Amino acid sequence: MDASALRWTLAIIGIVILVGIYLYGLHQSRLRKRAAMETFTREEIDSAFIEDQQLREELDNLNQIMHETDTLESLEDISINPALEANLPSVSLPTPDLFIADVVASIEDERVISYLLKHPDHRLITGEEIVSAINHVGLSINDENYLEFRQQGEVQFTIASLSEPGDFAEVEQLDFNTLGFICFIDLDATSDAGRSYENMLKKIDELVRVLNVKVYQSSQDLLTISEITQVRKRLKP
């Protein structure tokens, strides 16, 4: 067998193997996507995309071999994942409006410290999750149905909902949910703003771990160590 025939034989064998891999990959991809829909995760879909990339690289290598045989045929037209390769315009969901309750909005900007706790993708937090977080973090519901944290009988900070009406009066109802929390300190209602701030940071850290949320400034920029340092300096006696 001469070199040209050998190359053709190897190319045909490679194509048969790749077609088998491709069909098997389609089957596995369907199974993973079905599992992903059931579990609400992206892990299976992402792994399928990685396998598509690997198959695409193998096709590129085989295409190079075909070029070396001076054939007019090309494997570049084979579509691994038409949906991903269609260059469809990206669709971005609108950012929902956050509701700021009057209990926060009525305080002058320079007399309040507030941070937002929410999911980056705007996923709702359910009432069941909130009740679990209340018990875990040690929060309580006050007479106005807002969450608060007390120490030695004094309110350290308060939490309102970012969804209308802003309170947690119906938190135990099955259909209750919220876009997130706004944790705030009324500087005129605390005897030790520095202590209240440190307590709020500690409890926010616990809420982040329990609810898997992110912490944002009132401007909706992510909270940074620099911002915390500036507030600490501001509150320092």
C-alpha positions as CSV (number, residue, x, y, z in Angstrom):
1,M,0.0,0.0,0.0
2,D,1.5,3.3,-1.0
3,A,1.5,6.5,1.2
4,S,-1.4,8.1,-0.5
5,A,-3.7,5.1,0.0
6,L,-2.5,4.8,3.6
7,R,-3.5,8.4,4.2
8,W,-6.9,7.8,2.7
9,T,-7.4,4.7,4.7
10,L,-6.5,6.5,7.9
11,A,-8.7,9.5,7.0
12,I,-11.7,7.2,6.4
13,I,-11.1,5.3,9.7
14,G,-10.8,8.7,11.4
15,I,-14.1,9.9,9.9
16,V,-15.9,6.7,11.0
17,I,-14.6,7.1,14.6
18,L,-15.5,10.8,14.7
19,V,-19.0,10.1,13.4
20,G,-19.4,7.5,16.2
21,I,-18.1,9.9,18.8
22,Y,-20.4,12.6,17.4
23,L,-23.5,10.5,17.6
24,Y,-22.6,9.2,21.1
25,G,-21.9,12.8,22.2
26,L,-25.4,13.9,20.9
27,H,-27.0,11.1,23.0
28,Q,-25.0,12.1,26.1
29,S,-25.8,15.7,25.5
30,R,-29.5,15.1,25.5
31,L,-29.2,13.1,28.7
32,R,-27.2,15.8,30.4
33,K,-29.5,18.6,29.3
34,R,-32.5,16.6,30.6
35,A,-30.8,16.2,33.9
36,A,-29.8,19.9,34.0
37,M,-33.5,20.9,33.5
38,E,-34.5,18.7,36.3
39,T,-31.8,19.9,38.7
40,F,-31.7,23.6,37.6
41,T,-27.9,23.5,37.2
42,R,-25.6,24.3,34.3
43,E,-22.9,21.7,35.1
44,E,-24.1,19.1,32.7
45,I,-24.7,21.6,29.9
46,D,-21.2,23.1,30.4
47,S,-19.5,19.7,30.2
48,A,-21.4,19.0,27.0
49,F,-20.0,22.2,25.5
50,I,-16.5,21.2,26.5
51,E,-16.9,17.9,24.7
52,D,-18.1,19.8,21.6
53,Q,-14.9,21.8,21.8
54,Q,-12.8,18.7,21.9
55,L,-14.6,17.2,19.0
56,R,-14.2,20.4,17.0
57,E,-10.4,20.2,17.6
58,E,-10.3,16.6,16.4
59,L,-12.1,17.6,13.2
60,D,-9.6,20.4,12.7
61,N,-6.8,17.9,12.9
62,L,-8.5,15.5,10.5
63,N,-9.2,18.4,8.1
64,Q,-5.4,19.2,8.1
65,I,-4.7,15.5,7.1
66,M,-7.3,15.8,4.3
67,H,-5.6,18.9,3.0
68,E,-2.3,17.2,2.9
69,T,-3.8,14.6,0.5
70,D,-4.7,17.4,-1.9
71,T,-8.4,16.5,-1.7
72,L,-11.1,19.0,-2.5
73,E,-13.3,17.9,0.3
74,S,-13.2,19.7,3.6
75,L,-14.6,18.9,7.1
76,E,-14.9,22.6,8.0
77,D,-18.5,22.6,7.0
78,I,-19.4,20.0,9.6
79,S,-21.5,21.7,12.4
80,I,-20.9,20.3,15.9
81,N,-23.5,22.4,17.7
82,P,-25.6,24.5,15.3
83,A,-27.3,26.3,18.1
84,L,-24.0,27.5,19.6
85,E,-22.5,28.3,16.2
86,A,-25.4,30.3,14.9
87,N,-24.1,33.6,16.4
88,L,-27.5,34.4,17.6
89,P,-27.8,37.8,19.4
90,S,-27.5,37.5,23.1
91,V,-30.7,38.1,25.1
92,S,-30.3,39.9,28.4
93,L,-33.1,40.0,30.9
94,P,-34.1,43.5,32.1
95,T,-32.9,44.4,35.6
96,P,-35.9,44.4,37.9
97,D,-36.6,47.5,40.0
98,L,-35.7,47.2,43.6
99,F,-38.2,48.5,46.1
100,I,-36.9,50.7,48.9
101,A,-39.3,50.8,51.8
102,D,-40.2,54.1,53.5
103,V,-38.5,53.0,56.7
104,V,-35.2,53.4,54.8
105,A,-36.1,56.1,52.2
106,S,-37.2,58.5,54.9
107,I,-33.7,58.6,56.5
108,E,-31.4,61.3,55.2
109,D,-28.6,59.8,53.0
110,E,-25.8,61.0,55.3
111,R,-27.5,59.5,58.4
112,V,-27.9,56.0,57.1
113,I,-25.5,53.1,56.2
114,S,-27.1,50.5,54.0
115,Y,-26.1,47.5,51.9
116,L,-28.1,45.3,49.5
117,L,-28.1,41.5,49.7
118,K,-29.3,39.8,46.5
119,H,-28.5,37.2,43.8
120,P,-26.4,38.6,40.9
121,D,-28.9,37.0,38.5
122,H,-31.9,38.5,40.3
123,R,-33.2,35.1,41.4
124,L,-35.9,35.4,44.1
125,I,-35.3,34.4,47.7
126,T,-38.2,32.3,49.0
127,G,-39.9,32.7,52.3
128,E,-38.7,29.2,53.4
129,E,-35.1,30.3,52.8
130,I,-35.7,33.5,54.8
131,V,-37.2,31.7,57.7
132,S,-34.2,29.4,57.8
133,A,-31.8,32.3,57.7
134,I,-33.7,34.1,60.5
135,N,-33.3,31.2,62.8
136,H,-29.6,30.6,61.7
137,V,-28.4,34.2,62.1
138,G,-30.5,35.1,65.1
139,L,-32.7,37.8,63.6
140,S,-36.2,38.7,64.8
141,I,-39.3,40.4,63.4
142,N,-40.2,43.7,65.0
143,D,-43.7,45.2,65.4
144,E,-43.5,46.8,61.9
145,N,-42.7,43.4,60.4
146,Y,-39.1,44.2,59.5
147,L,-36.2,42.0,60.5
148,E,-33.8,43.3,63.1
149,F,-30.8,42.3,65.2
150,R,-30.6,43.2,68.8
151,Q,-27.8,43.2,71.3
152,Q,-28.2,44.0,74.9
153,G,-31.7,45.2,74.2
154,E,-30.7,47.7,71.6
155,V,-31.4,47.4,67.8
156,Q,-28.1,47.1,66.0
157,F,-29.5,47.2,62.4
158,T,-32.7,46.5,60.5
159,I,-33.5,44.6,57.3
160,A,-36.2,45.4,54.8
161,S,-37.3,43.5,51.7
162,L,-36.3,44.7,48.2
163,S,-39.7,43.7,46.9
164,E,-43.0,45.6,47.6
165,P,-44.3,46.1,50.3
166,G,-40.9,45.9,51.9
167,D,-41.8,44.0,55.0
168,F,-41.9,40.4,56.1
169,A,-45.4,40.2,57.4
170,E,-46.3,37.2,55.1
171,V,-42.8,35.6,55.2
172,E,-44.3,32.2,56.3
173,Q,-46.8,32.1,53.4
174,L,-45.9,29.6,50.7
175,D,-45.9,32.2,47.9
176,F,-43.7,34.7,49.7
177,N,-40.5,35.8,47.9
178,T,-38.2,38.8,47.6
179,L,-35.5,40.1,45.3
180,G,-33.3,40.5,48.3
181,F,-32.6,42.5,51.5
182,I,-31.5,46.0,52.4
183,C,-29.6,46.0,55.7
184,F,-29.4,49.4,57.2
185,I,-28.4,51.4,60.3
186,D,-30.1,54.6,61.3
187,L,-27.2,56.5,62.8
188,D,-29.5,58.6,64.9
189,A,-31.2,55.6,66.5
190,T,-28.0,53.9,67.8
191,S,-25.9,54.8,70.7
192,D,-22.7,53.2,69.3
193,A,-22.6,53.3,65.5
194,G,-19.2,51.6,65.3
195,R,-20.4,48.6,67.2
196,S,-23.7,48.4,65.2
197,Y,-21.7,48.5,62.0
198,E,-19.4,45.7,63.0
199,N,-22.4,43.6,64.2
200,M,-24.1,44.3,60.8
201,L,-21.0,43.2,58.9
202,K,-20.8,40.0,60.9
203,K,-24.4,39.1,60.4
204,I,-24.3,40.0,56.7
205,D,-21.4,37.6,56.3
206,E,-23.5,34.8,57.9
207,L,-26.4,35.7,55.5
208,V,-24.1,35.5,52.5
209,R,-23.1,32.0,53.5
210,V,-26.6,30.8,54.3
211,L,-28.4,32.4,51.3
212,N,-25.5,32.4,48.8
213,V,-26.0,36.0,47.9
214,K,-23.7,38.9,47.1
215,V,-23.4,42.2,49.0
216,Y,-23.8,45.5,47.1
217,Q,-23.6,49.2,48.0
218,S,-26.7,51.3,47.7
219,S,-25.4,52.3,44.2
220,Q,-25.6,48.5,43.4
221,D,-21.8,48.3,43.0
222,L,-20.3,45.3,44.8
223,L,-19.2,46.1,48.3
224,T,-15.4,46.4,48.6
225,I,-12.9,46.3,51.5
226,S,-12.1,49.9,50.6
227,E,-15.7,51.0,51.2
228,I,-15.8,49.1,54.5
229,T,-12.5,50.8,55.6
230,Q,-13.9,54.3,54.7
231,V,-17.1,53.7,56.7
232,R,-15.0,52.4,59.7
233,K,-12.9,55.6,59.6
234,R,-16.1,57.7,59.4
235,L,-17.6,56.0,62.4
236,K,-14.4,56.0,64.5
237,P,-14.9,58.2,67.6
